[in-house]
Amino acid sequence: MKKRNLTTKLIHTPYPVKDPHGSLNYPVYDNVAFEADTAEELEAAFKGEKNRHIYSRITNPTVAYFESKIRHATDAYSVTALSSGMAAISNLVMALGKAGDNIITTRHLFGNTLSLFEKTLQPYELLARFTDLTNPQKVIDQIDNRTVAIFFETITNPQLEVANIEILSEIAREHNLVLVADTTLTPPSVFNAQEMGVDFEVLSSTKYISGGGTSVGGLILDYGTFDWSSFAKTRQLFDEHGSSAFNILLRKQIFRNMGACLSPHNAYMQSLGLDTLDLRTERSTSNALEIANWLESHSAVQKVHYPGLKSSPFYEITIKQFGEKPCSLLTFDLGSKEMCYTFMNRLKLARRSTNLQDNKTLIIHPYSTIFAEYPADQIAAMGIRDAMMRLSVGIEDIEDLIEDFDQALK
């Protein structure tokens, strides 16, 4: 049998055990603890000698099935589901690094991710080195013997910058660094991370996967491509567990002890969302490309930023890495903050809200919201302008969306 495609694999991921009632959707085990038949069985489970569920903060059947759907669809070595996208990033970074280590990244990041690197982790001396990830030499110049990883967003939010992932992968391999991609804007139906040399994906499953803003969650996908035998934090674990060394470190230390577990209910909602992931992605990215072209031709709009436009400086690398419809996010500039607010307040369909990749079209003014905690000079250095709006395009009928934008721009 030929290899099945993404949606087929997601819909037909087998259950770990047959459901006694023949349910076509895996049940929600919305409970805390699980009973063992004997004291000996419980001891074996706590020692890791028997694979069974004990406590939902550690593992849960509904969450495990959600993880298996992701693993089945992406061919990842292991998948860890967490309570949010930020939990996924923070758990992975803490598993990779320790005090004195550094991670190379960019200031062109989602505001909370930047705050995590700049403010939350810095007192623990797990440091971020910020550079231009689109310039390979600048990346290399930041590497020293305490660098453990390169972290990037496949398409940055909201700058919509796109780095050459193959070059970043080559740099990471040459210097024995872990390559971590935040793929929130480019789900598996758009981007194959493993083929591009990415070791880990982190993403907010709140976005595309949840099925339209139904639930908060995050994912860490480990492709099993990094050699943990020479990595400082896993050398000892590697001698005992081999290629599972990092997964043991992540699941049994960081994830278990930090407590950022995904709720069973949210795992159930996101398992359902996976079944229509490709359909919704196709519709929203098609809408985004059409709206970007329409806005670019409108006299009231000063500038449109969308990596799928030929006017984008990242167009060529975007087409190579993600195809013609890379994401459902775009930004555009009007004359001033006041004009942005007037436009937003005139909208009748698009919602003034801060999520991404909902079924509904959402708009926000990043300068005054997501990046509000930063002073003006730092916001400018991040490429955020006070005349810029961020538009997350939904799956509504395109004619209705364009009519709404047209009347608001008038």
N, C-alpha and C positions, 0 to 999 in steps of 0.2 A: 504493500500500500504506500502511495506517495505521501510525503510529509504534508500534514494538514495545515491550513492557514490559520491566522490569528483568531478570528471570531469563532470558527469551528472548534478550535482547541479550548477557548474560554468557555463556550457553552457546554462542551462535552467533557470537561475535566471529571474524571471518575471520583466517586466517593471513596473514602478510606475503608468504610464498611457499608454493606447494603442497608438502606433505610427500611425498617420493618414495615412501614406503611407505603413504601413506594413513592415517597415525595419527590417531585421533580425539582424542587429547590431545597438545598441543604438546610436542615433545621437550625433554629437559633437556640443555642445552649446558653441562655441568659442567666447563668448562675455562677456562684463563686467557687465551690469546692466539689471534688469528685471522690466517691467512696472506693476504697480498695476492698477486695474480698478477704484478704488476710493481712496480718501485721507484717509478714515477710514480704508480701507484694508491695506494701507501702514503703518499707525500708528500701527495697530494690529500686523503686521509683525515685525516691529522694537521692539515692546514690548514683542515679543515672544508668543503672544496670537494666532497667526495664522502661521502655518507651510508653508512657501513659500520662494522661492528664491528672494533675493533682490540685492545682489552684489557678484560677483564671488570670491572675496577674502574670503568671509564668507561661502557661499555654492554655488554650481553650479550643474545643473542637470546631466551632464556627469560625474562629479566627484562623485556625490551622488550615481549614478548607479554603478560605480566602487566599491565604499564602500559597496554597498548592495550585490554585487557578493561575496566579501570577507566574509561578515557577513553570507550570506546564506550558503556558503560552510563550514565555520568553527564553526557555532553556537555561534559566539562571541556576547556579549551583545551590544557593539558598536564598530564602526570602524572609524578611522580618517585618511584620506589620506593627505599627506604633500608633500612638494617639493623635499625632499630627505630623505634618511635613517638617516643622521645626524640631519636633522630637526625633525624627529620623536623622536630620542633619547633626543635632547635638550628640545623640548617642553614637553615631558613626565617628565623628571627630574625636570624641573622648576615648573611644576604643582604639583609634589609630595613634593618638598622640599622648604625650605626658609633659610635665613641666620642663620647659627648656626647648621643646620641639617647636617646629614651625610648619605652617601650611601656606603654600603660595596660592593666592587668589587675586581678585580684582575688587575695586570699590564699586564697580558696576554690577551690583547685586540687589536682590529684593531687600527692602529696608530692614526687616527683622533679621535676615541672615547676616547682613552687614553689622547690625547691632550685636548679634551673638559673637561674631569674630572680634569686633572692636572693643566691646564693653563687658560682656559676660565672661568670656574665656580669658581675657587679658590678666585679671588678678591671679589666675591660677598658672600664669606663665606658659599657657598654650597659645602661641602667638600666630597671628596672620601677617604675612608679608604681601602687601598690595602692589600690583604691577599691571601692566597692559598685557593681557593674555593673547591679544592679537599680534603681539610682537615677540617672536620666539626668542630672540636674543635677550630681551628684558626678562623673560621667564628664567632663562638659564642663569642670568646674572644674580638672581635671588637665591639660588640653590646653595646650601652648604651641608655640612655633615649632620645637622639636626633637622633637616627638611624631611618630612615623612610623606607628604601628599601634595598634589595639585587639585584644587577644587574650582569648578567652573559651572555656570549655568549654560545649557546648550544654546538657549536664546535668552539674553539677560532681560530681567524685568525691573523697570520698564524701558531701559535704553535700547532694547532690541539689537544688541550687539551679538555677533556670531564669530567665535574663534574657530580656527582650523583644528578640528579634533584629532585628525591623524598626526599632525605635527606635535600637538600636546602629548599624544600617546607615545610618540617616538622619544620625546624628551623624558617622559616618565620612565620608560623602559631603560633608557641609557643611564639614568641616575638612580635606578631601583626605587622609584617613588610610586605610590598608589595614585591612580587617576580616578577621581570622583566627579561624576556629572550629576547636577541637579537637572532632571529631565521633565520637570513639572509641565513646561509649555510644549513638550514634544513627546507624547505618549508612545507606547510600542507600535501603534498603527502608523506613526509618522517616522519614527527613528529606531534603528536597531543598534543599541549601545554596544553590544558585544562585538559586532562586526567592525565597529570603529575603534576598538582597542580600549574601551572603558572597563575598568575593574569593578567599580561600584556605581550603581544608580541610587540616588535618593530622590524622592518626589513626594509631593503632597497629593495623596489620593482623594483629598477633599475636592479636587478640581475635576478633571475629565472623568476619573474612574467612578466617583460617587453617583453619577447618573443625574446630575443637575442640582448640585448644592444640597444634597440630602443629609450629609454626615461628614464629620471631620476625621481625617486619618492621614497616615504617612507610611512610606515603604522604604526599606533598604534592600536592594538587590545585589547580591554578591555573585559574580560570574565565575569565581574559582580560578581566575587567571593569574593571580599574584603568587609569587613564591614566598611563603611565610617562614621558610627555614632560616633566612638571614635577617628577618625583621626583628627589631629590638624587643618589642613587646610580646612576640609570639615564639621566640626561639625555644623556650622551655616547653611550651605547649605543643610545639611541632614535633618534638621528640616523642611525645606520648600519643598525639592525636593526628599527626600527619597533616593532610590538606584541610582537615576540619578545625585546625588550630584557631583561626581567627573567629570562626563561627562560635566556638566554645567560649572565647573571650567575650564576644559581643553578647551572646544570649545568656550565659551563666554568670556574668559579672555586671557589665554595664546595663544591659536591658533589664535584667531581673532586679538589680539593686536600685536603679533609678525609677522604676515603676511606671514608665510611660507606655502602658499596654493599651492596645486598641480594644474598645468595648465590643462584646459579641454582637450587639444590635447594629453597631456601625459596620462591623465586618459583614454582616448579612446584607445591609443596604448596599455596600460597595461590591459584594459578589454579584448582586443583581445588576448594578451599574456596569460591570465589566461586559455583560452580555451584549449591550448596545453601544459599547465604547467606540467601535469603528464607525458605526452609522452616525453617531452624534459628532464625532471628530470630522468626518467628511463634510457634514452639513455646515458646521460652524467655521471650519477653515475655508470652505468655498465662499461662505458669506463674507468672511473677513477680507479675502482677496478682492472680491467685487466691491465692497465698501471702500477699501483702501484706494482702488482705482477711481471710484466715484469722487471721493473726497479730494484726491490729488488734482482733479480737473475742476474743482469748485473754486470760484474767485474769492470767496470769503476765507478760505483755508490757506495759511501761509506755508505749512510744510506737513507732509505725512511721512511717518516712519513705519515701515512694514518690510521685513526682510525678503518677502516675496515680490516686492516691486523692483522693476529694473532700475529705478532711481536710487535704490539702497546701495550703499558701499559694500554691503555684505551679500548682494544678490547671488553672485557666482558660487560662493562657498555654501550659501543656503540651499541652492538648487542641488548641489552635489550631495549634501548631507541629509536634507530633509524633503526634497522635492519641491514642486511648484506652490504647494499650499502648506507652508511650514508650521503655522500656528494660528490661533484665533484671536491673538492680541495685537493691537496696533496703537500708535499714539499719533496725535495731530495737534498742531499749534494754531491758535488764533492770535489776535493782536495783543491780548493782555489777560491777566487773571480775571478782570471784571467781565471781559467778553466771554471767557470760559464759563464763568458762573451764570451769566445770562443765558448762554446756549444750554447749559445743563438744566437750568430751571424751566426751560421751554419744552424739554423733551417729554413726550407722552408715552412712548413705549420703553425706551432704554431706562433702566433703573439706576439711581444714584446709590451705588453700593460698592463694597471693596473686595468681593470675591472674584475669581477667575473661572472661566470655562463652565459657568452655569448654563442651563438651557436658555435662560433669559440673557439678554444683552445688558451689560453693566458698564457704567462709566464713573470715573473718579478723577479728581484733580490731585495728582501725586505730590506736588510741591507742598500743598497745605494739609495733607493727610498722612500718607505713608512715611514721608520724610520730615514731618513737622518737628521732630525732636532735634534736628540738626540746624546749625546756623547757616545763614544764606550762602557764605562762601563755600562751605562744604557741600551744600546741595548743588551748587553750580559745578563744583569739581566732579560730582557724580553724574553730570550730564542731565540734570533735571531742571526744567525751565518753568517759570511761573505762568507761562502762556501755553503749557502743554496739558493735554488731557489723555488719559489712558482708557481705551475702549476694549472691553472683552466682549467679543461678538458671540451671540447665542445662535439658536437654531430656528428663530422665527422666519417667516417668509421674507425674502430679501426685498421685495417691492415695498412691504410695509415698513421695514427698517429705513430704507432710503427715503421714503416719504416723510418719516418722522424727522430724520436728520435735515432734510431739505427745509421743512417748515421751521425748525429751530434755528437754522442758519439765517433765515430771512429776518 
